[in-house]
């Protein structure tokens, strides 16, 4: 089985994919869209992509592509502790003035206060992933550049960590999802920490009480929503879809009928799946 992930090697997504699919072929992709396209075009069986960080919130690209690719479903969810470190090429001295720091925008944001306090004048540049940033530093030994990445990236690319654990909040976790074109086929011997159901809801038309009408479908059934987030439809201002997750199994007949009631009031619903959640090692 082929599994795509947001690469390159030693990215946090690759570390997640390794634990979720220890015996499968892992294929790095340059960005989140490429992961979705690989699944959509049957180049791979599944893909692992980031969904949400406890500091910076939802990865908007992932939500957008879940909406834009109707065939895609969610098969599993995994939470990983995240630690960021500042690293340079070993040919550079620790006290050499760094001119630029590369990393994924989420990693830069999660380390904002440390970087702003210790390297206020240094340019911070977004990169496709933390591992790609580390790779860039490894390929340029003569440049005074640094990367924010994890220890596995430092080891893989032979870099020297000059500041460790630079993330601003100690309890830093990222939520990843396994996507595919099927439902409930993911199998793993790890113990799950719960089950969730995810769906995308588009309101009928903009009218007073529209969102309340949708939420009441869940409320009277005592369905516990762990997340509800709006994303623009990119058509005009004020047009949104909602990403909703419900805690628990989906065997309750009242839960199942909620989809019919949502559609009966004119909402468009994409059911993404009922799946297990796992807690991984960082």
TIZAKOL-497052 format. One record per residue: residue number from 1; chain; x, y, z of N, C-alpha, C in turn. Coordinates in pm, whole numbers, plus 32768, in hexadecimal, padded with zeros to 4 digits. Last residue first. Example, Ala and Ser with C-alpha at 12.3 -4.5 7.8 and 13.67 -1.06 7.14 Angstrom:
BEGIN
> nr,kette,n_c1,n_c2,n_c3,ca_c1,ca_c2,ca_c3,c_c1,c_c2,c_c3
> 2,A,8505,7F1F,82C4,8557,7F96,82CA,850A,8003,8313
> 1,A,8527,7DC7,830C,84CE,7E3E,830C,8528,7EB6,830C
***
This chain:
BEGIN
> nr,kette,n_c1,n_c2,n_c3,ca_c1,ca_c2,ca_c3,c_c1,c_c2,c_c3
> 282,A,8251,8497,87ED,8292,8507,87AB,8321,84E8,8788
> 281,A,8165,8394,87AE,81DE,83C1,87F3,821F,8431,87A5
> 280,A,7FFE,83D3,8794,8080,83A1,8767,80F1,83D1,87C0
> 279,A,7EBB,836C,87BE,7F1F,83C5,87F7,7FA9,8388,87D9
> 278,A,7DA8,835D,86D7,7E1B,8321,8718,7E77,838D,8751
> 277,A,7C53,831B,868D,7CB9,837F,86AA,7D29,833D,86FA
> 276,A,7B8A,8288,8588,7BCF,8283,8608,7C39,82F2,8612
> 275,A,7A5B,8308,84E8,7AE2,82CF,84EA,7B1E,82D4,8576
> 274,A,7974,833F,83F2,7981,8327,8482,7A00,82D7,8495
> 273,A,796B,8438,82E9,7988,83B6,8323,7986,83B6,83BB
> 272,A,790A,8511,825E,7996,84ED,824A,79BC,8468,8289
> 271,A,77F7,8572,81AF,781E,851D,8220,78AB,84E9,8207
> 270,A,778C,86A2,8156,77ED,863D,812A,781B,85F1,81A6
> 269,A,765B,873F,811F,76AF,86F9,8181,770B,8697,813A
> 268,A,75A5,8867,8106,75F3,8805,80BA,7657,87C5,8119
> 267,A,7461,88AD,818B,74F2,88B2,8196,7531,8847,813D
> 266,A,734B,889D,818D,738D,88DE,811C,7423,88E7,8122
> 265,A,72D2,8808,8245,72C5,8898,8258,7317,88E5,81EF
> 264,A,731A,870B,81EE,728E,8731,81E5,727A,87C7,81F7
> 263,A,7423,86F9,8233,7403,8707,81A6,7372,8734,8192
> 262,A,7400,86DB,8347,744D,874C,8312,742B,8764,827F
> 261,A,7374,85E9,834C,7331,8663,8379,737A,86DF,8346
> 260,A,7434,8536,82EC,73B7,8548,82A1,7372,85C9,82CA
> 259,A,74F0,854C,83B8,7515,8572,8330,7498,858D,82DD
> 258,A,746B,84E1,8492,748A,8571,8492,74AF,85A2,8407
> 257,A,745A,83D2,8482,73EA,8420,844B,7405,84B5,8448
> 256,A,7541,838B,850D,7538,836F,847E,74CC,83C5,843D
> 255,A,74F6,83D3,8612,7568,8412,85D1,755D,8404,8539
> 254,A,7424,8325,8640,740A,83B5,8640,747A,8401,85FC
> 253,A,74A2,8230,8641,7448,824E,85D1,7427,82E3,85CB
> 252,A,75F4,8209,8689,7573,8239,86BB,751B,8265,8647
> 251,A,76E8,81E3,8613,7686,8177,8608,75FB,81A0,8637
> 250,A,77C7,827B,861A,775C,82AA,85C2,76EE,8241,85B4
> 249,A,7878,82DE,8748,785B,8284,86D8,77E2,82B9,868B
> 248,A,7911,8421,879C,78CD,83A2,87B2,78B5,8352,8734
> 247,A,78DF,8578,874D,7923,8514,879F,78CE,8496,87A8
> 246,A,78EE,8611,8613,7897,85E0,867E,78E1,8572,86C9
> 245,A,794E,8733,8564,7971,86AE,8595,791B,868D,860E
> 244,A,7929,87F8,8441,78F1,87D0,84C2,7923,8745,84E6
> 243,A,7958,890F,8383,7996,888E,83A3,796B,886B,8431
> 242,A,7888,89BF,82A9,78AE,89A4,8333,78E7,8917,833F
> 241,A,78A9,8AC4,81B2,7885,8A3C,81D9,78BB,8A24,8265
> 240,A,7822,8C08,8155,787B,8BB0,81A0,784A,8B20,819B
> 239,A,780F,8D4F,80E9,77EE,8CC5,80C5,7852,8C66,8104
> 238,A,786D,8E4A,8127,77F7,8E1B,816E,77CD,8D8F,814B
> 237,A,78E1,8EAD,7FE9,78E4,8EC1,8079,7861,8E91,80B8
> 236,A,78E1,8D9D,7EF9,78D2,8E2A,7F1D,78D1,8E34,7FB5
> 235,A,7984,8CB2,7ED7,792B,8CE4,7E6F,7912,8D7A,7E83
> 234,A,7A0A,8C2B,7F9A,7A58,8C6E,7F32,7A02,8C96,7EBA
> 233,A,7995,8BC9,8074,7980,8B7B,7FFA,79CD,8BB5,7F83
> 232,A,7A4F,8BD3,81A5,7A0E,8C16,8135,7A03,8BBA,80BB
> 231,A,79FB,8B0E,82BB,7A5D,8B30,8254,7A12,8B6E,81DF
> 230,A,79C9,8ADA,841B,799A,8B0A,8399,7A11,8B25,833D
> 229,A,79AE,89C8,84F6,79FF,8A34,84BF,79CD,8A59,8435
> 228,A,798F,8912,8613,7941,894B,85A6,798E,89C6,8575
> 227,A,79CB,87F5,86DC,7A00,8862,8689,7996,888F,8625
> 226,A,7941,8742,876F,79C7,8766,87A1,7A04,87D8,874F
> 225,A,77F9,8724,87CD,784F,8758,8764,78D5,8780,87A0
> 224,A,7739,8624,8831,77A5,8678,8865,7800,86A3,87F3
> 223,A,75E1,8613,881E,765D,85F3,87D8,76C8,8657,8802
> 222,A,74D7,8618,8876,7545,8613,88D8,75C8,85E6,8898
> 221,A,7413,8650,87C3,7440,85C5,87C8,74B0,85AF,882E
> 220,A,73F8,875B,87D2,738E,870D,880F,73AF,8677,8812
> 219,A,74F0,87AB,874F,74D3,87C7,87DC,7469,876C,8817
> 218,A,74F4,8772,8640,754E,8729,8698,7524,8736,872B
> 217,A,742F,8822,85EB,7428,8795,85C2,747F,873E,861C
> 216,A,748A,8916,863F,741E,88D8,868C,740A,8846,8666
> 215,A,7540,895D,857C,7573,892E,85FC,7506,88EB,8650
> 214,A,748E,89B5,84B0,74E6,8941,849B,7514,8908,8521
> 213,A,7417,8A91,852E,73C2,8A24,84FC,7414,89A5,84E8
> 212,A,74F2,8B34,8554,74AC,8AFE,85C9,7455,8A87,85A1
> 211,A,7527,8B79,844D,7587,8B26,8495,7547,8AE8,8510
> 210,A,7438,8C11,8417,745F,8B9D,83C7,74BF,8B41,840F
> 209,A,73E1,8CF8,848F,73CB,8C7A,84D6,73F6,8BFF,848B
> 208,A,739F,8DA0,8363,73A7,8DAA,83F5,7387,8D23,8434
> 207,A,7454,8D19,824C,73DB,8D51,8289,73EA,8D4D,8320
> 206,A,74E6,8CB2,8130,74FF,8D09,81A1,747C,8D45,81D4
> 205,A,7482,8B60,80F2,749B,8BE8,80C6,74A6,8C40,8142
> 204,A,74F8,8A5B,816E,74A5,8A6F,80F7,74BB,8AF9,80BB
> 203,A,7655,8A25,81C3,75CE,8A53,81E3,757E,8A6A,8164
> 202,A,7710,8905,81B0,76F9,8986,8170,7669,89AE,818A
> 201,A,77EB,8843,826A,7760,8870,825B,775E,88FA,8218
> 200,A,78A1,871F,8288,78A3,87A7,8255,7813,87D0,8236
> 199,A,7900,864E,839F,78AC,866F,832B,78BF,8701,8304
> 198,A,7970,853D,8466,7986,85C0,842A,792B,85D3,83B2
> 197,A,7978,849D,859D,7939,84A5,851A,794D,8531,84E5
> 196,A,7A50,83D6,866A,7A15,8454,863F,79CE,8440,85B9
> 195,A,7ABE,8327,878E,7A8D,8328,8704,7A4B,83AF,86E9
> 194,A,7BEE,82E6,884F,7B63,830C,883A,7B3B,8302,87A8
> 193,A,7CEA,8295,8856,7CC0,82E5,88C9,7C30,8316,88B7
> 192,A,7D54,8145,8802,7D1D,81C7,87E0,7CF1,8210,885F
> 191,A,7E7E,8095,8800,7E03,80AF,8848,7DD1,813C,8828
> 190,A,7EF7,8000,86D0,7F02,8061,873D,7E7A,8076,8780
> 189,A,7ECD,7F66,85F4,7EC7,7F22,8674,7ED7,7F81,86EB
> 188,A,7DF5,7FD4,84F0,7E70,7FE7,853C,7E61,7FA5,85C3
> 187,A,7D5B,801A,83BB,7D6D,7FBC,8429,7DF3,7FD5,846C
> 186,A,7C6D,80B8,82F1,7CEC,80C4,8338,7CEE,8066,83B0
> 185,A,7B77,80B3,8282,7BCE,8045,825D,7C54,804B,82A7
> 184,A,7AAC,817D,8297,7ABA,8115,82FE,7B0E,809D,82D2
> 183,A,7A7E,81C7,813F,7A5B,81DF,81CA,7A77,8163,821E
> 182,A,7B4C,8251,8032,7AF8,81EC,806F,7AD8,8212,80FF
> 181,A,7C08,82F3,7FD5,7B8A,82F5,7F8B,7B2A,828A,7FC0
> 180,A,7CAA,83A0,80E9,7CA6,833D,807D,7C22,834C,8032
> 179,A,7D7B,841E,81F0,7D12,842F,818C,7D1B,83C3,8121
> 178,A,7DB8,8448,833C,7DD0,83EC,82CD,7D5C,83FB,826C
> 177,A,7E25,8573,83E2,7DBD,8517,83B4,7DF0,84BF,8344
> 176,A,7EAF,85FF,8511,7EBB,85D4,8486,7E45,857A,8462
> 175,A,7EEC,8703,85EC,7E8D,869A,85C8,7E9C,867E,8532
> 174,A,7FF3,8756,86C6,7FB6,8764,8642,7F5F,86E9,8626
> 173,A,803F,880E,87EF,8019,8792,87AB,7FDE,87B2,8722
> 172,A,80E0,888C,88FB,80D1,88A3,886C,80B5,881D,8826
> 171,A,8108,88FA,8A11,80A5,8898,89E4,8084,88B2,8951
> 170,A,81B5,89D9,8A15,81E9,8951,8A2C,8189,88E7,89F9
> 169,A,81D2,8AD8,892B,8179,8A95,8989,81A5,8A04,8998
> 168,A,829D,8B21,887B,8274,8B7F,88E3,821B,8B3F,894E
> 167,A,83B8,8A5C,8825,832A,8A79,8816,82F9,8AC5,8891
> 166,A,84BA,8A0D,8849,84A4,8A9D,883E,8410,8AC0,882A
> 165,A,8561,8924,8887,84DC,893E,88C2,84BA,89D4,88C1
> 164,A,86B3,89A1,886B,864D,8938,8865,85CD,8965,88AD
> 163,A,879E,8A34,87A1,8737,8A52,8806,86CD,89E6,87FE
> 162,A,8847,89B2,86F7,8882,8A19,874E,8820,8A4B,87B7
> 161,A,8890,8885,8660,8828,88CE,86A9,886A,8932,8707
> 160,A,8915,884E,8527,8937,8864,85B4,88CA,88B8,85F5
> 159,A,88CE,8748,8436,88D2,87D2,8465,88EF,87D8,84FC
> 158,A,88A6,8665,838E,8927,8682,83CA,8937,8710,83FB
> 157,A,87B3,8615,8335,87FD,8670,82DF,887F,86A0,831E
> 156,A,875C,8568,8400,875A,853B,8375,87B4,8591,831E
> 155,A,8772,8606,84E9,87C1,858D,84DA,87CC,8563,8448
> 154,A,86B7,86D0,84B2,8742,86F3,84CF,879E,867B,84BB
> 153,A,85D1,8637,8498,8603,867F,8424,8695,86A6,8437
> 152,A,85B6,85E2,859D,85CA,857D,8535,8600,85BF,84B5
> 151,A,8583,86CB,8629,8605,868A,863B,8621,8623,85CF
> 150,A,84D9,87BB,854C,84E3,875D,85BB,856B,8718,85BE
> 149,A,8512,891F,850C,84E4,8899,84E8,84F1,883D,8561
> 148,A,8573,8A3F,847F,8526,8A0F,84F2,84E9,8989,84C8
> 147,A,86BA,8A8E,840A,8635,8A54,83F5,85F6,8A35,847B
> 146,A,8795,8B8E,8385,876C,8B2D,83EA,86E1,8AFA,83C7
> 145,A,88BD,8C14,82E5,882D,8BFD,82EE,8811,8B91,8356
> 144,A,89A8,8C83,8255,8987,8C96,82E3,88F0,8C8D,82F5
> 143,A,8A3E,8B9B,8171,89DF,8C06,818E,89BC,8C0B,8222
> 142,A,8AD6,8ABE,8146,8B1B,8B3F,814C,8ABF,8BB5,816F
> 141,A,8A31,89E0,812E,8A8B,89EB,81A2,8ACE,8A73,81B1
> 140,A,8923,898F,80BE,8965,8A10,80B1,89C2,8A2A,8128
> 139,A,889F,88AA,80F6,88D4,88B7,806E,8921,893A,8058
> 138,A,883B,88CD,81F4,88A4,8869,81E0,88E8,8876,8159
> 137,A,8770,8987,81C4,87E5,89AF,8212,8859,894E,81FA
> 136,A,86BD,88E5,8135,86F6,895C,80F5,8775,8989,8140
> 135,A,8675,882D,81FC,86BE,87FF,8185,8702,8874,813E
> 134,A,85E3,88D1,82A5,865F,8895,82D5,86B5,8865,8261
> 133,A,850B,8904,81FA,855F,8973,8228,85E6,893E,825A
> 132,A,849E,8809,81E4,84D4,8848,816B,852E,88BD,8190
> 131,A,8445,87EA,82EB,84B1,8795,82BA,84F0,87CF,823B
> 130,A,8378,88A5,82F9,83EC,88B4,8350,8462,8862,831D
> 129,A,8309,890A,81AE,8302,88B7,8227,837D,88D0,827B
> 128,A,8319,89E5,8100,82AF,8982,80EE,829D,8928,8168
> 127,A,8352,8B18,81B5,8380,8AAA,8162,8313,8A40,815F
> 126,A,837B,8C76,81F3,8327,8BFF,81ED,8362,8B97,818F
> 125,A,847D,8D12,82A7,8443,8CF4,8223,83F6,8C71,8227
> 124,A,84E4,8E21,835C,84A6,8D9D,8369,845B,8D80,82E7
> 123,A,860C,8ED7,8389,859B,8EBB,8330,8568,8E2D,834A
> 122,A,8665,8F68,84C1,867B,8EFE,845E,85FC,8EE7,840C
> 121,A,863A,9010,8591,865D,904C,8510,866D,8FE7,84A0
> 120,A,8602,8F6D,8670,859F,8FCE,8641,85BB,9006,85B6
> 119,A,8643,8E74,86F9,8671,8E92,8672,8613,8EF8,8632
> 118,A,85D3,8E6B,87F7,8660,8E4A,87E8,8698,8E6C,875F
> 117,A,84C7,8EBF,87DE,8518,8EF0,884D,85AE,8EDD,8833
> 116,A,8469,8E3B,86FE,8460,8ECD,8702,84BA,8F08,876F
> 115,A,8491,8D32,8746,84DB,8D69,86D4,84DA,8E01,86D7
> 114,A,83DC,8D1E,8820,846B,8D00,8830,84BC,8D42,87C1
> 113,A,82EA,8D64,87A4,831F,8DB6,8811,83B4,8D9D,8828
> 112,A,82C5,8C9A,86D6,82CE,8D29,86B8,8314,8D78,8727
> 111,A,82A1,8B91,86B4,831E,8BBB,86F6,8331,8C52,86EE
> 110,A,81BC,8B7A,8624,81BF,8B37,86A6,823C,8B5C,86F6
> 109,A,8207,8BFA,8539,81A3,8C39,8590,81A6,8BFD,861C
> 108,A,82BA,8B41,84D3,82E9,8BC9,84F1,8288,8C0E,8550
> 107,A,820A,8A6C,84AE,8279,8A5F,850D,82B1,8AE7,8534
> 106,A,8161,8AD6,83EA,8129,8AB2,846D,8198,8AA5,84D4
> 105,A,8210,8AFF,830E,81D2,8B71,8352,8196,8B50,83DA
> 104,A,833D,8A3F,8325,82B0,8A43,8301,826F,8AB7,834D
> 103,A,846E,8B05,8306,841B,8A9A,833D,838E,8AA4,8305
> 102,A,85A7,8BB0,8323,8542,8B6F,82D2,84EE,8B0E,8326
> 101,A,8641,8CDD,8361,860F,8C64,83A1,859C,8C2E,834D
> 100,A,876A,8D95,8318,86E3,8D6C,82F1,86BF,8CE9,8337
> 99,A,8859,8DD3,8390,881C,8E37,8339,878D,8E15,8312
> 98,A,8905,8DBD,84C1,88A7,8D7D,8465,8860,8DE8,8414
> 97,A,8A4E,8DE4,8514,89D0,8E2F,8501,897A,8DEB,8498
> 96,A,8AD7,8CE4,85D7,8AD3,8D27,8555,8A4C,8D6B,8543
> 95,A,8AE4,8C52,86BA,8AD0,8CE1,86CB,8AD3,8D2E,8647
> 94,A,8B10,8B4F,865B,8A94,8B6D,86A3,8A79,8C03,86AB
> 93,A,8B90,8B44,850C,8BA3,8B51,859C,8B1E,8B78,85DF
> 92,A,8B56,8A50,840A,8B44,8AD6,8442,8B5C,8AD5,84D9
> 91,A,8B60,8949,83D3,8BD3,8998,83A9,8BCC,8A27,83DF
> 90,A,8A69,88DF,8418,8AD9,88CF,8476,8B56,891D,844F
> 89,A,895A,89BF,83DE,89BB,8962,83A5,8A33,8958,8404
> 88,A,8863,89CC,84E8,88B9,8A09,8482,8914,899D,8449
> 87,A,8720,89E6,8589,8796,899C,855F,87E0,89E3,84EE
> 86,A,863B,89E6,868E,8680,8A3B,862C,8706,89FA,860A
> 85,A,851A,8915,86B0,85A3,8937,86D4,85DF,898E,8665
> 84,A,83DF,88B4,873A,842B,88F9,86D3,84B5,8920,8708
> 83,A,8302,87A9,8769,8371,87F5,87A3,83C4,8831,8731
> 82,A,81C0,8728,87A1,8219,876D,8745,8285,87BA,8793
> 81,A,8109,85F7,87BF,814D,8668,8800,81B5,86A3,87A2
> 80,A,7FF9,85A2,86E8,8088,8593,8707,80BC,860D,8752
> 79,A,7EDB,84E8,86A2,7F0F,855F,86E5,7FA0,8545,870D
> 78,A,7E18,847E,858F,7E88,8463,85EA,7EBD,84E7,8621
> 77,A,7D09,83D4,84F9,7D40,8452,852C,7DAD,8431,8590
> 76,A,7C84,833C,83CE,7CBF,8337,8454,7CF3,83C1,8478
> 75,A,7BFE,836F,82E0,7C00,82E6,8315,7C36,82DB,83A2
> 74,A,7B35,8442,8223,7B94,843C,8292,7B8B,83B2,82D1
> 73,A,7B26,8456,80B8,7AEE,843A,813C,7B5D,843B,81A5
> 72,A,7AF0,84E7,7F77,7B49,84CE,7FE8,7AFC,84BA,8069
> 71,A,7A4C,8530,7EA7,7A63,84A1,7EBC,7AAD,8482,7F3E
> 70,A,7A46,864A,7E97,79D1,8602,7ECC,79EC,856F,7EEC
> 69,A,7B13,8737,7EDD,7B23,86B2,7EA3,7AB7,8655,7EDB
> 68,A,7AD7,881F,7F68,7AE1,8827,7ED6,7AF3,87A0,7E92
> 67,A,7ADA,87DF,8078,7A5F,880F,803A,7A64,8803,7FA2
> 66,A,7BDE,8797,809B,7B76,8738,80C2,7AF2,875E,8080
> 65,A,7C56,8885,8051,7C60,8813,7FF4,7C00,87A3,801A
> 64,A,7C17,8927,8131,7BED,894E,80AA,7BEE,88D7,804B
> 63,A,7C96,889D,8203,7C04,88AB,8201,7BD2,88CC,8174
> 62,A,7DA2,88BC,81B1,7D69,8837,81BF,7CD0,883D,81BC
> 61,A,7DC6,89D2,81BA,7DD1,898B,813A,7D8E,8901,8142
> 60,A,7DB6,8A12,82CC,7D48,8A36,8273,7D4C,89ED,81ED
> 59,A,7DE5,8970,83E2,7E2F,8980,8364,7DC7,8996,82F7
> 58,A,7D77,8A11,850F,7D5F,89B9,849D,7DBA,89DA,8427
> 57,A,7E68,8A7E,8609,7DE2,8A5F,85D6,7DE3,8A0A,8559
> 56,A,7F52,8AB7,868C,7F2F,8B09,8618,7EA8,8AE9,85D9
> 55,A,7F51,8A01,8767,7F74,8A8D,8777,7F3B,8AE2,8706
> 54,A,7F04,8905,8715,7EC9,8939,8791,7EE9,89CC,87A9
> 53,A,7EAF,88E0,85BE,7F14,88ED,8626,7ED7,8931,86A0
> 52,A,7E22,8801,84CC,7E11,8869,8531,7E86,8869,8592
> 51,A,7E68,8758,83F5,7DE3,8795,83FB,7DDE,880C,8459
> 50,A,7F57,86D0,8310,7F37,8715,838D,7EAF,8758,8385
> 49,A,7F2D,858C,8273,7F3C,861D,826A,7F1B,865C,82F1
> 48,A,7F6B,846B,81C4,7F69,84A4,824A,7F87,8539,823D
> 47,A,7EAE,839A,80E4,7F0F,8404,80FD,7EFE,8435,818C
> 46,A,7E8C,8268,8021,7E64,82C6,808A,7ECE,8333,8095
> 45,A,7EE3,81F9,7F32,7E68,81C7,7F70,7E30,822A,7FD7
> 44,A,7F4A,82BA,7E10,7F61,827C,7E93,7EDB,824D,7EC9
> 43,A,7EDF,82FD,7D21,7F6F,82E5,7D25,7F96,82A0,7DA7
> 42,A,7DD3,8342,7CFD,7DF5,82B5,7D17,7E8B,8297,7D0B
> 41,A,7D92,8449,7CFC,7DBA,840E,7C7C,7DE9,837E,7C88
> 40,A,7D5E,847A,7E0B,7CF3,848B,7DA9,7D13,8445,7D25
> 39,A,7E5D,8456,7E7A,7DED,83FD,7E9F,7D81,8403,7E34
> 38,A,7EE6,8525,7DFD,7F1B,849C,7DF4,7EAF,8436,7E17
> 37,A,7E54,8603,7E4C,7E4F,85DB,7DC0,7E82,854C,7DAE
> 36,A,7E99,8610,7F5D,7E0E,85F9,7F35,7E06,85C6,7EA5
> 35,A,7FAC,8642,7F41,7F7E,85CD,7F8C,7EEE,85AA,7F64
> 34,A,7FAD,8735,7EBB,7FE4,86BE,7E77,7FBB,863E,7EBE
> 33,A,7F47,87DB,7F86,7EF8,87C2,7F0D,7F2A,8746,7EC4
> 32,A,801F,87E3,8039,7FA3,879F,8060,7F4E,877F,7FE5
> 31,A,815C,879F,7F91,80FB,87F2,7FD7,807B,87A4,7FF0
> 30,A,820A,86D9,7F36,823F,875E,7F50,81DE,87B7,7F9E
> 29,A,8211,8593,7FCD,81DA,85F3,7F6E,8201,867F,7F98
> 28,A,82A3,844D,7FF7,8299,84DB,801B,8260,852F,7FA8
> 27,A,821B,831E,803F,8243,836F,7FCC,8233,8403,7FF0
> 26,A,8253,81E3,80CE,8233,826F,80E6,826E,82C6,8076
> 25,A,81D1,80A6,80D6,8229,80FE,8089,81FB,818F,809A
> 24,A,81A5,8016,8222,8179,803B,819C,81DE,8097,8158
> 23,A,81C5,7FDC,832B,81F1,7F77,82CA,81CB,7F98,823A
> 22,A,8160,80A9,83CC,81EB,807E,83DE,821E,801F,8372
> 21,A,809B,818D,83C9,80AD,812A,835F,813D,80F5,8364
> 20,A,80A7,822B,84AD,8024,81F9,8481,802F,8189,841A
> 19,A,81B5,8267,84BF,8173,8221,852D,80EC,81E5,8504
> 18,A,81E1,82E6,83CA,8233,8272,83EF,81F2,8221,845E
> 17,A,8135,83C0,83D6,8119,8355,8376,8167,82D6,839A
> 16,A,81BF,845D,8497,8137,842A,84B0,8119,83B3,8456
> 15,A,82A6,8496,840D,82AF,844E,848D,8228,8414,84B4
> 14,A,8237,8526,8338,827B,84A6,831E,8288,8455,839E
> 13,A,81DD,8605,83C1,817B,85AD,8380,81B8,8526,835F
> 12,A,82C9,8679,840D,8272,8642,8476,8209,85E6,843A
> 11,A,83D0,8607,8331,8367,8666,8356,8313,8627,83C4
> 10,A,847C,8542,82E4,8493,857F,8368,8434,85F2,8385
> 9,A,8468,857E,8182,8484,8527,81F3,84A3,8579,826F
> 8,A,83A7,86AA,812D,83F2,862F,810D,8405,85D8,8189
> 7,A,8247,864C,8114,82D5,8636,8128,8323,86B6,8138
> 6,A,8121,85D0,816D,815F,8652,8157,81F2,8648,817B
> 5,A,80F7,848F,80CE,80FB,84E5,8144,813D,8569,811E
> 4,A,8058,8364,8054,8095,83E7,803E,8096,8435,80C1
> 3,A,8087,8212,8046,8054,827C,809B,809F,82FE,807E
> 2,A,8031,80E1,7FB1,807D,815D,7FA5,8039,81CB,7FF5
> 1,A,8054,7F89,8000,8000,8000,8000,8058,807D,8000
***
